[in-house]
């Protein structure tokens, strides 16, 4: 394989991942806008990242450990949501993502990532009037009830932030990566990756509607466990962990990420005799 190839053995892949590549569609599916967020917290072993395990019945990468994320919704760029943001504007988001005239607009990706974090983990990247972080859904039943209202579309994310009497901390979020799902996969996403700092000790909730496990772990330890086969992951997760592994603190990571240009990666997946290889042959 070339220097741009990376292979994961079959026994370290999520359930049914390789099988989905054996019969690719004749016409590639359209890549739908999506956002993923890497939550970072400072801890004694060093900076930790939050990984969630997708249900084995999930339609996309079942059984894999992933970062929180999902589709970008039309309401993510609502005026009410934008009004709740501090230190981040539609203009600054557009410049960073190079999506000044995008549809959806750049700010929608940021807000979708933050909404998905709250829905899937119960952690809000926000601050109360006194400068403290709100409790998580796992720590406070009121927060969990508000989170459930968002997930069941009874209220918007902006309304949830308002009920928690918070502002969204835009300066705690940085744009990290841009991955487009390979053409061979039946479900494809055009995904912007972000990283955000949350308070030390933040406890995530595990909602059985989507996830079966949640762990805080250093990037280096997550990579070691992926290599040993105990943390099944897909390529973007592994490459993102490799990108974050050198940093000791969340602040250090965010400062470095904010200075680095982000390239668009559209990989090709190849089934080999021993596993599945990723070849980065397209940089858009």
C-alpha beads as a LAMMPS data file, in Angstrom:
LAMMPS data file: protein, C-alpha beads

284 atoms
283 bonds

1 atom types
1 bond types

-500.0 500.0 xlo xhi
-500.0 500.0 ylo yhi
-500.0 500.0 zlo zhi

Masses

1 110.0

Atoms # bond

1 1 1 0.000 0.000 0.000
2 1 1 1.046 3.616 -0.486
3 1 1 1.908 6.081 2.271
4 1 1 -1.658 7.427 2.099
5 1 1 -3.184 3.986 2.801
6 1 1 -4.315 2.904 6.237
7 1 1 -5.760 -0.546 6.929
8 1 1 -7.990 -1.852 9.715
9 1 1 -8.121 -5.655 10.075
10 1 1 -11.545 -7.280 9.761
11 1 1 -11.663 -8.215 13.460
12 1 1 -11.220 -4.579 14.513
13 1 1 -13.969 -3.139 12.300
14 1 1 -17.518 -2.291 13.422
15 1 1 -20.232 -4.847 12.700
16 1 1 -21.144 -5.315 9.016
17 1 1 -18.820 -2.503 7.918
18 1 1 -16.907 -4.540 5.326
19 1 1 -20.070 -6.222 4.021
20 1 1 -21.585 -2.851 3.140
21 1 1 -18.691 -2.224 0.746
22 1 1 -18.998 -5.441 -1.241
23 1 1 -21.981 -4.260 -3.314
24 1 1 -21.566 -0.504 -3.825
25 1 1 -24.427 1.397 -5.505
26 1 1 -24.090 2.091 -9.232
27 1 1 -24.873 5.755 -8.615
28 1 1 -23.292 7.165 -5.435
29 1 1 -25.743 8.525 -2.911
30 1 1 -25.722 12.270 -2.307
31 1 1 -23.638 13.254 0.718
32 1 1 -25.936 14.903 3.267
33 1 1 -24.717 17.795 5.445
34 1 1 -23.678 16.603 8.894
35 1 1 -21.676 17.746 11.903
36 1 1 -19.593 15.876 14.457
37 1 1 -18.085 17.201 17.669
38 1 1 -15.181 15.973 19.772
39 1 1 -15.808 16.906 23.391
40 1 1 -12.564 17.514 25.306
41 1 1 -12.008 17.737 29.031
42 1 1 -8.900 18.110 31.170
43 1 1 -8.178 15.225 33.535
44 1 1 -5.340 13.784 35.594
45 1 1 -4.102 11.420 32.837
46 1 1 -4.147 14.344 30.366
47 1 1 -6.748 15.635 27.936
48 1 1 -9.602 13.170 27.437
49 1 1 -12.066 12.796 24.566
50 1 1 -15.610 11.451 24.770
51 1 1 -16.437 8.399 22.659
52 1 1 -19.939 6.948 22.322
53 1 1 -20.754 3.459 21.075
54 1 1 -23.467 3.258 18.457
55 1 1 -26.158 0.622 18.816
56 1 1 -25.635 -2.595 16.850
57 1 1 -28.988 -1.900 15.165
58 1 1 -27.889 1.534 13.929
59 1 1 -28.077 2.092 10.183
60 1 1 -24.656 3.777 10.002
61 1 1 -21.466 2.179 11.445
62 1 1 -23.315 -0.061 13.944
63 1 1 -21.298 -0.989 17.007
64 1 1 -18.585 1.605 16.357
65 1 1 -17.200 4.031 18.922
66 1 1 -17.771 7.497 17.489
67 1 1 -17.936 11.147 18.443
68 1 1 -21.391 12.710 18.916
69 1 1 -22.886 13.982 15.683
70 1 1 -25.660 13.838 13.124
71 1 1 -27.500 15.571 10.312
72 1 1 -27.652 19.348 9.983
73 1 1 -31.282 20.484 10.354
74 1 1 -32.881 23.517 8.778
75 1 1 -33.573 24.994 12.219
76 1 1 -29.907 24.866 13.251
77 1 1 -29.275 28.301 11.739
78 1 1 -32.440 29.888 13.135
79 1 1 -32.183 33.499 14.344
80 1 1 -33.117 32.306 17.843
81 1 1 -30.183 29.883 17.931
82 1 1 -27.721 32.409 16.527
83 1 1 -28.845 34.979 19.103
84 1 1 -27.779 32.571 21.848
85 1 1 -24.186 32.417 20.543
86 1 1 -21.263 34.321 22.036
87 1 1 -17.918 34.878 20.278
88 1 1 -19.131 33.314 17.018
89 1 1 -21.051 34.925 14.159
90 1 1 -22.369 33.716 10.791
91 1 1 -19.634 35.763 9.117
92 1 1 -16.764 34.360 11.192
93 1 1 -18.134 30.817 10.805
94 1 1 -18.348 31.296 7.036
95 1 1 -14.740 32.441 6.825
96 1 1 -13.473 29.522 8.893
97 1 1 -15.421 26.869 6.955
98 1 1 -14.992 28.722 3.624
99 1 1 -18.762 28.576 3.194
100 1 1 -19.754 32.219 2.935
101 1 1 -22.698 31.378 0.670
102 1 1 -23.226 27.767 1.700
103 1 1 -26.548 25.983 1.953
104 1 1 -26.756 25.159 4.782
105 1 1 -24.690 28.113 5.989
106 1 1 -21.517 27.538 7.966
107 1 1 -23.071 28.603 11.269
108 1 1 -25.595 25.755 10.938
109 1 1 -22.771 23.196 11.118
110 1 1 -21.469 24.686 14.360
111 1 1 -24.932 24.780 15.917
112 1 1 -25.795 21.279 14.685
113 1 1 -22.641 19.928 16.325
114 1 1 -23.513 21.629 19.627
115 1 1 -27.129 20.456 19.442
116 1 1 -26.053 16.875 18.747
117 1 1 -23.673 17.021 21.700
118 1 1 -26.534 18.038 23.970
119 1 1 -28.948 15.453 22.547
120 1 1 -26.546 12.504 22.553
121 1 1 -24.470 13.221 25.663
122 1 1 -26.556 15.644 27.720
123 1 1 -23.606 18.056 27.834
124 1 1 -24.210 21.670 26.836
125 1 1 -21.207 23.696 25.670
126 1 1 -22.447 26.818 27.375
127 1 1 -22.162 29.151 30.334
128 1 1 -24.620 30.456 32.907
129 1 1 -24.716 34.143 33.912
130 1 1 -22.242 33.515 36.740
131 1 1 -19.743 32.002 34.292
132 1 1 -20.241 28.399 35.439
133 1 1 -21.106 25.466 33.198
134 1 1 -24.592 23.973 33.566
135 1 1 -24.969 20.455 34.972
136 1 1 -25.230 17.651 32.459
137 1 1 -28.348 15.552 31.874
138 1 1 -26.715 12.706 33.775
139 1 1 -26.216 15.001 36.769
140 1 1 -29.581 16.805 36.844
141 1 1 -33.029 15.403 36.015
142 1 1 -34.312 18.822 34.931
143 1 1 -31.580 19.069 32.308
144 1 1 -32.407 15.536 31.172
145 1 1 -36.073 16.452 30.789
146 1 1 -35.140 19.466 28.669
147 1 1 -32.816 17.295 26.572
148 1 1 -35.640 14.803 26.003
149 1 1 -37.913 17.638 24.861
150 1 1 -35.324 18.578 22.233
151 1 1 -34.913 14.989 21.057
152 1 1 -38.687 14.562 20.707
153 1 1 -38.995 17.913 18.850
154 1 1 -41.195 19.433 21.521
155 1 1 -38.828 22.399 21.812
156 1 1 -35.917 23.726 19.764
157 1 1 -32.285 23.655 20.817
158 1 1 -32.424 27.445 21.203
159 1 1 -35.391 27.107 23.577
160 1 1 -33.480 24.497 25.581
161 1 1 -30.502 26.822 25.973
162 1 1 -32.880 29.539 27.119
163 1 1 -34.554 27.290 29.682
164 1 1 -31.120 26.457 31.081
165 1 1 -30.426 30.218 31.306
166 1 1 -27.229 29.784 29.321
167 1 1 -25.312 31.312 26.471
168 1 1 -23.531 29.081 23.959
169 1 1 -19.774 29.443 24.341
170 1 1 -18.688 29.895 20.734
171 1 1 -15.091 30.546 21.761
172 1 1 -14.919 27.031 23.270
173 1 1 -15.440 25.454 19.820
174 1 1 -12.972 25.060 16.948
175 1 1 -13.285 23.630 13.434
176 1 1 -11.203 20.474 13.201
177 1 1 -11.734 18.448 10.000
178 1 1 -13.888 17.883 6.914
179 1 1 -14.675 14.337 5.788
180 1 1 -16.961 13.172 2.982
181 1 1 -18.139 9.553 3.170
182 1 1 -16.612 7.362 0.418
183 1 1 -18.704 6.936 -2.727
184 1 1 -19.023 3.165 -2.193
185 1 1 -21.058 3.494 1.008
186 1 1 -24.879 3.448 0.769
187 1 1 -25.262 6.252 3.331
188 1 1 -23.057 9.257 2.723
189 1 1 -22.412 12.424 4.714
190 1 1 -20.549 15.658 4.115
191 1 1 -19.354 16.084 7.666
192 1 1 -17.638 18.979 9.397
193 1 1 -15.779 17.975 12.566
194 1 1 -15.460 20.330 15.524
195 1 1 -13.764 20.152 18.919
196 1 1 -15.094 21.788 22.089
197 1 1 -13.856 22.124 25.643
198 1 1 -16.189 21.148 28.482
199 1 1 -15.642 21.331 32.221
200 1 1 -13.532 18.764 34.014
201 1 1 -15.623 15.965 35.445
202 1 1 -18.513 16.376 32.981
203 1 1 -20.601 13.200 33.071
204 1 1 -22.325 12.098 29.850
205 1 1 -25.661 10.336 29.642
206 1 1 -26.113 7.195 27.544
207 1 1 -29.439 7.284 25.694
208 1 1 -30.387 3.766 24.550
209 1 1 -32.265 5.206 21.578
210 1 1 -28.916 5.733 19.869
211 1 1 -25.984 4.662 22.038
212 1 1 -24.970 1.795 24.311
213 1 1 -21.823 3.132 25.995
214 1 1 -19.892 6.341 26.684
215 1 1 -16.274 6.608 27.794
216 1 1 -13.824 9.391 28.533
217 1 1 -10.351 8.335 27.420
218 1 1 -7.119 9.969 26.289
219 1 1 -6.596 9.952 22.538
220 1 1 -3.465 7.841 22.928
221 1 1 -5.273 5.223 25.027
222 1 1 -8.203 5.131 22.593
223 1 1 -5.781 4.476 19.727
224 1 1 -4.058 1.742 21.714
225 1 1 -7.382 0.059 22.434
226 1 1 -8.470 0.410 18.806
227 1 1 -5.241 -1.282 17.761
228 1 1 -5.898 -4.116 20.208
229 1 1 -9.412 -4.591 18.851
230 1 1 -11.349 -3.550 21.968
231 1 1 -12.589 -0.196 20.617
232 1 1 -13.964 -0.696 17.075
233 1 1 -13.770 2.554 15.108
234 1 1 -13.967 3.848 11.558
235 1 1 -11.232 5.780 9.778
236 1 1 -12.257 9.416 10.462
237 1 1 -12.461 8.694 14.200
238 1 1 -9.004 7.120 14.226
239 1 1 -7.432 9.912 12.176
240 1 1 -9.045 12.564 14.394
241 1 1 -7.662 10.870 17.503
242 1 1 -4.217 10.823 15.902
243 1 1 -4.574 14.558 15.269
244 1 1 -5.441 15.212 18.936
245 1 1 -3.035 12.780 20.608
246 1 1 -0.067 15.212 20.915
247 1 1 -1.973 17.695 23.114
248 1 1 -1.924 17.608 26.912
249 1 1 -4.775 20.053 27.598
250 1 1 -8.005 21.049 25.888
251 1 1 -6.919 24.676 25.723
252 1 1 -3.682 23.726 24.016
253 1 1 -5.560 21.589 21.502
254 1 1 -8.122 24.278 20.644
255 1 1 -5.452 26.961 20.231
256 1 1 -3.497 24.770 17.818
257 1 1 -6.566 23.621 15.882
258 1 1 -7.714 27.187 15.311
259 1 1 -4.473 28.033 13.463
260 1 1 -4.491 25.092 11.037
261 1 1 -6.184 25.158 7.597
262 1 1 -8.704 22.335 7.124
263 1 1 -8.643 20.274 3.939
264 1 1 -11.569 18.288 2.570
265 1 1 -10.956 14.534 2.568
266 1 1 -12.886 12.151 0.316
267 1 1 -11.263 8.738 0.850
268 1 1 -11.654 5.521 -1.087
269 1 1 -12.203 2.274 0.796
270 1 1 -10.631 -0.926 -0.507
271 1 1 -11.316 -4.458 0.745
272 1 1 -8.021 -6.319 1.122
273 1 1 -7.379 -9.966 2.042
274 1 1 -6.916 -8.948 5.679
275 1 1 -9.191 -5.955 6.224
276 1 1 -10.376 -2.653 4.787
277 1 1 -7.917 -0.002 3.647
278 1 1 -8.540 3.711 3.346
279 1 1 -6.799 5.483 0.503
280 1 1 -6.829 9.281 0.610
281 1 1 -6.774 10.011 -3.080
282 1 1 -9.087 13.004 -3.245
283 1 1 -8.398 16.312 -1.527
284 1 1 -11.024 18.826 -2.632

Bonds

1 1 1 2
2 1 2 3
3 1 3 4
4 1 4 5
5 1 5 6
6 1 6 7
7 1 7 8
8 1 8 9
9 1 9 10
10 1 10 11
11 1 11 12
12 1 12 13
13 1 13 14
14 1 14 15
15 1 15 16
16 1 16 17
17 1 17 18
18 1 18 19
19 1 19 20
20 1 20 21
21 1 21 22
22 1 22 23
23 1 23 24
24 1 24 25
25 1 25 26
26 1 26 27
27 1 27 28
28 1 28 29
29 1 29 30
30 1 30 31
31 1 31 32
32 1 32 33
33 1 33 34
34 1 34 35
35 1 35 36
36 1 36 37
37 1 37 38
38 1 38 39
39 1 39 40
40 1 40 41
41 1 41 42
42 1 42 43
43 1 43 44
44 1 44 45
45 1 45 46
46 1 46 47
47 1 47 48
48 1 48 49
49 1 49 50
50 1 50 51
51 1 51 52
52 1 52 53
53 1 53 54
54 1 54 55
55 1 55 56
56 1 56 57
57 1 57 58
58 1 58 59
59 1 59 60
60 1 60 61
61 1 61 62
62 1 62 63
63 1 63 64
64 1 64 65
65 1 65 66
66 1 66 67
67 1 67 68
68 1 68 69
69 1 69 70
70 1 70 71
71 1 71 72
72 1 72 73
73 1 73 74
74 1 74 75
75 1 75 76
76 1 76 77
77 1 77 78
78 1 78 79
79 1 79 80
80 1 80 81
81 1 81 82
82 1 82 83
83 1 83 84
84 1 84 85
85 1 85 86
86 1 86 87
87 1 87 88
88 1 88 89
89 1 89 90
90 1 90 91
91 1 91 92
92 1 92 93
93 1 93 94
94 1 94 95
95 1 95 96
96 1 96 97
97 1 97 98
98 1 98 99
99 1 99 100
100 1 100 101
101 1 101 102
102 1 102 103
103 1 103 104
104 1 104 105
105 1 105 106
106 1 106 107
107 1 107 108
108 1 108 109
109 1 109 110
110 1 110 111
111 1 111 112
112 1 112 113
113 1 113 114
114 1 114 115
115 1 115 116
116 1 116 117
117 1 117 118
118 1 118 119
119 1 119 120
120 1 120 121
121 1 121 122
122 1 122 123
123 1 123 124
124 1 124 125
125 1 125 126
126 1 126 127
127 1 127 128
128 1 128 129
129 1 129 130
130 1 130 131
131 1 131 132
132 1 132 133
133 1 133 134
134 1 134 135
135 1 135 136
136 1 136 137
137 1 137 138
138 1 138 139
139 1 139 140
140 1 140 141
141 1 141 142
142 1 142 143
143 1 143 144
144 1 144 145
145 1 145 146
146 1 146 147
147 1 147 148
148 1 148 149
149 1 149 150
150 1 150 151
151 1 151 152
152 1 152 153
153 1 153 154
154 1 154 155
155 1 155 156
156 1 156 157
157 1 157 158
158 1 158 159
159 1 159 160
160 1 160 161
161 1 161 162
162 1 162 163
163 1 163 164
164 1 164 165
165 1 165 166
166 1 166 167
167 1 167 168
168 1 168 169
169 1 169 170
170 1 170 171
171 1 171 172
172 1 172 173
173 1 173 174
174 1 174 175
175 1 175 176
176 1 176 177
177 1 177 178
178 1 178 179
179 1 179 180
180 1 180 181
181 1 181 182
182 1 182 183
183 1 183 184
184 1 184 185
185 1 185 186
186 1 186 187
187 1 187 188
188 1 188 189
189 1 189 190
190 1 190 191
191 1 191 192
192 1 192 193
193 1 193 194
194 1 194 195
195 1 195 196
196 1 196 197
197 1 197 198
198 1 198 199
199 1 199 200
200 1 200 201
201 1 201 202
202 1 202 203
203 1 203 204
204 1 204 205
205 1 205 206
206 1 206 207
207 1 207 208
208 1 208 209
209 1 209 210
210 1 210 211
211 1 211 212
212 1 212 213
213 1 213 214
214 1 214 215
215 1 215 216
216 1 216 217
217 1 217 218
218 1 218 219
219 1 219 220
220 1 220 221
221 1 221 222
222 1 222 223
223 1 223 224
224 1 224 225
225 1 225 226
226 1 226 227
227 1 227 228
228 1 228 229
229 1 229 230
230 1 230 231
231 1 231 232
232 1 232 233
233 1 233 234
234 1 234 235
235 1 235 236
236 1 236 237
237 1 237 238
238 1 238 239
239 1 239 240
240 1 240 241
241 1 241 242
242 1 242 243
243 1 243 244
244 1 244 245
245 1 245 246
246 1 246 247
247 1 247 248
248 1 248 249
249 1 249 250
250 1 250 251
251 1 251 252
252 1 252 253
253 1 253 254
254 1 254 255
255 1 255 256
256 1 256 257
257 1 257 258
258 1 258 259
259 1 259 260
260 1 260 261
261 1 261 262
262 1 262 263
263 1 263 264
264 1 264 265
265 1 265 266
266 1 266 267
267 1 267 268
268 1 268 269
269 1 269 270
270 1 270 271
271 1 271 272
272 1 272 273
273 1 273 274
274 1 274 275
275 1 275 276
276 1 276 277
277 1 277 278
278 1 278 279
279 1 279 280
280 1 280 281
281 1 281 282
282 1 282 283
283 1 283 284
